[in-house]
Amino acid sequence: MERLIPRPLKELAAALPAPLYLVGGSVRDFLAGFSAGETDWDLCSPASEELLEQAAQKCGFTVRAVYRNTGTVKLSDPDGTGYEYTRFRSDQYVRGLHTPAEIVFTDDIALDARRRDFCANAVYYEIESGTFCDPLGGIADIRAKTLRTVAPAAKVFGEDGLRLVRLARLAAQTGFSPDAECLAGAKKNHALIGDIAPERIFAELDLLLHADRKAGGEQGPLRGLCILRETGVLKEILPELAAGDGMPQRPDFHRYDVLEHSFRCVRYAPENIRWAALLHDVGKPFCFTRDGNFHAHPEEGARLTEEILSRLKAPKKFTERTARLVALHMRDFNLAMKESKVRREIQTNYDLLPELFALRQADFSACKDDRSPAPGVVKWQRILGQMRAEGVPFTLKELAVNGADLTALGIGGERVGEVLRGLLAYCAQDGTRNTREKLLRHVKNCTKENK
C-alpha cells in the first residue's frame, strides 16, 4: 500500500506528532485487490485538529475547512489531491438522525472503529510504519467479501438512517454481500431513511446507479437496487417505483414484473441515462391502479419522474431532461408511426436523440434480456440517416434564412420565431427545401394565402 500513497501525505505523516492513519475505502479497496482508480483519502489520528492544521501548513497543504465540533479538517496537498481528516472519536446518536448528538474525542482506535458502519471500512493503515490495524476483524470480512456491521446491526442502522442506503451502495460498488444480521438490522430500521435529508439520499442513489465505475462491475447497480428492495428501503424513498414489485406484464413482451424490468433496464443503460432507465416505467403502477391498464404510463411517468427528482432535490435541468426521456420512451413502440411524423419527432427532439435511442434500446433489452438491436431504434436511426443525407436542418441555426431575412419581408415581433419554427418543420419532410430562395418563396406564399 505504501507505493500508492502520495508523497505529500507521507511528509504530513512524518510531521504530525501522532500516528496518522488511512481508513475506509482506500484501505478496503487495496486489501480487496481492486485496481487503483478514484480514491477517497480518509485520514484519522488521535491528534487534535489544531495539531493537524499546523503540520499540514508546514508541509505546504491548504486547509480548506475546519469543523471543530467534529474534529474534522478538509485539506489538499500541493498537487491538488484532497483529503478529509477526522480525529479519533466516539459518537452518540439520536435514533435515525445522520448527525451525532454527542461526540467524545478519544485516543482509543477501537472506540473510533466502533463509530463507523461496517467492519470492512474499519481497517486502519498507519502511514509512517506501513502497518495495518484491524480492531474489528475487517480484513477477514474483506477477504470474504462480506459487509458486517461494527456493532449489532439494529443499533448501527438505528443510529444513522443514511447507512441504510450506504449498505446498498457499498454492496453495489464492491460486490460484497451483507451478512444475515446486517440485512435483518436494515429491514428492522428501514423507515429511518425518512429522517435523512433528500439530497443525501439522491447522492447515495446516484453513486449506486453508477456503481459499475467501481469494482462492482456490470452487475453492481442491479445488486444495489435488489438490496434496497429486499430491506424495504426502496418503498420508503421511491414508493411510486416500488409499487411495481410483483406487478405482472404481458408475457409475450416481458419476462419480468414492472419493478424487476426497471432494475434490468438500468443494467442495460449507459451511465448518462441511468435515472431515466430506473424511472421509465414508474407511471405503470399508477396507471394500472387508476385505469386498469398501462396505456398512459409515459405521460404519467414523466409527471411522477419530475415529482420524484424534485423531492430528492436533484438539479432542475437534469430533472427536466430525465422527465422528457420518460415521456418519449414509448414513441412508435409498435412501429406504426408514419415516416412523416417520425421525421417531425426526430427534429423536435433532436437534442435528446442519443439518450432516447439508448433508453429505448435498454428498455427493449430489459424485456427478455435481449441485446439485439431494438426494432424501433433501427427504424428511427434509418430515417435519421436519410434526413441527414438530404440536409434536413435540425435547429433554427441550420436554416438557410434567419430573423433578419423575415424582418425584411415585414414580419416582426413574436411572429419571427413562429415563422422560423414553421420553416424548420417544413424542411423536416424534404431537406432540399432548405435554401434561402425556396424558404423565402414559401414564406411569401403562406403570407398571400393568409391574407
Secondary structure by P-SEA (a helix, b strand, c coil): ccccccaaaaaaaaacccccccccaaaaaaaaccccccccccccccccaaaaaaaaaaaccccccccccccbbbbccccbbbbbbbcccccccccccccccbbbbcccaaaaaaacccccccbbbbccccbbbbccaaaaaaaabbbbbcccaaaaaaaccaaaaaaaaaaaaccbbbcaaaaaaaaacccccccccaaaaaaaaaaaaaccccccccaaaaaaaaaaaaaccccccccccccccccccccccccccaaaaaaaaaaacccccaaaaaccccaaaaaaaccccccaaaaaaaaaaaaaaaaacccaaaaaaaaaaaacccccccccccaaaaaaaaaaacccaaaaaaaaaaaaaaccccccccaaaaaaaaaaaaaaaaccccccccccccaaaaaaaccccaaaaaaaaaaaaaaccccccccaaaaaaaaaaaaaaac
